[in-house]
Amino acid sequence: MAIALDNLRVGRVYSFSNMGEKRKLEILARLSGDNFKVKDMDTTEVYTIEELLRWGKGKDYELDEWMEE
């Protein structure tokens, strides 16, 4: 079950999948409401959660705290 956006914590890492894309994101800052500045841990690109969800949530939407295996 996906974590609600208001439960994200700055400094933590989360696994994110939506519309066939899978990413590992570090939360850098809370910008406003449910929008966060995030860093993609694979590409080191910085963007916002709002940009990731701009086109909606797909059937595969999942957001969970990342646990190292």
PLY file of the C-alpha trace (Angstrom):
ply
format ascii 1.0
element vertex 69
property float x
property float y
property float z
element edge 68
property int vertex1
property int vertex2
end_header
0.00 0.00 0.00
1.38 3.40 -1.01
2.42 5.99 1.55
0.43 9.24 1.48
2.47 12.22 0.29
1.95 14.06 3.59
3.79 11.21 5.37
7.07 11.70 3.46
10.04 12.83 5.55
12.98 15.00 4.48
16.22 13.01 4.34
14.56 9.63 3.79
14.70 7.50 0.64
11.58 6.07 -1.03
10.91 3.68 -3.90
8.47 5.16 -6.41
6.71 3.56 -9.36
4.10 5.13 -11.62
3.11 4.70 -15.26
5.77 2.00 -15.75
8.63 4.09 -14.33
10.51 2.96 -11.22
12.72 5.32 -9.26
14.52 5.58 -5.94
14.02 9.08 -4.53
15.60 11.01 -1.67
13.41 13.76 -0.21
15.46 16.98 -0.10
12.87 19.54 1.06
9.17 20.12 1.55
8.13 22.95 -0.76
4.42 23.34 0.02
1.53 21.08 0.92
2.15 17.77 -0.85
4.98 19.03 -3.07
8.56 18.01 -2.32
11.95 18.60 -3.89
13.42 15.16 -4.61
16.66 13.71 -5.94
16.66 10.63 -8.17
19.26 8.35 -6.57
20.19 6.72 -9.90
20.56 9.78 -12.12
21.16 12.45 -9.39
18.59 14.63 -11.20
16.59 16.98 -8.94
12.89 17.67 -9.55
9.58 17.84 -7.65
6.96 15.24 -6.76
4.48 17.47 -8.58
6.46 16.96 -11.82
6.41 13.18 -11.33
2.63 13.11 -10.83
1.76 15.75 -13.44
0.03 13.21 -15.70
-1.77 11.40 -12.87
-1.36 8.18 -10.95
-1.33 4.96 -12.95
-2.59 1.53 -11.90
0.97 0.66 -10.82
1.37 3.74 -8.54
3.35 2.81 -5.45
5.35 4.91 -2.98
7.07 3.15 -0.08
10.05 3.76 2.15
13.08 2.13 0.56
14.61 -0.68 2.58
18.10 -1.85 1.66
18.09 -5.58 0.99
0 1
1 2
2 3
3 4
4 5
5 6
6 7
7 8
8 9
9 10
10 11
11 12
12 13
13 14
14 15
15 16
16 17
17 18
18 19
19 20
20 21
21 22
22 23
23 24
24 25
25 26
26 27
27 28
28 29
29 30
30 31
31 32
32 33
33 34
34 35
35 36
36 37
37 38
38 39
39 40
40 41
41 42
42 43
43 44
44 45
45 46
46 47
47 48
48 49
49 50
50 51
51 52
52 53
53 54
54 55
55 56
56 57
57 58
58 59
59 60
60 61
61 62
62 63
63 64
64 65
65 66
66 67
67 68
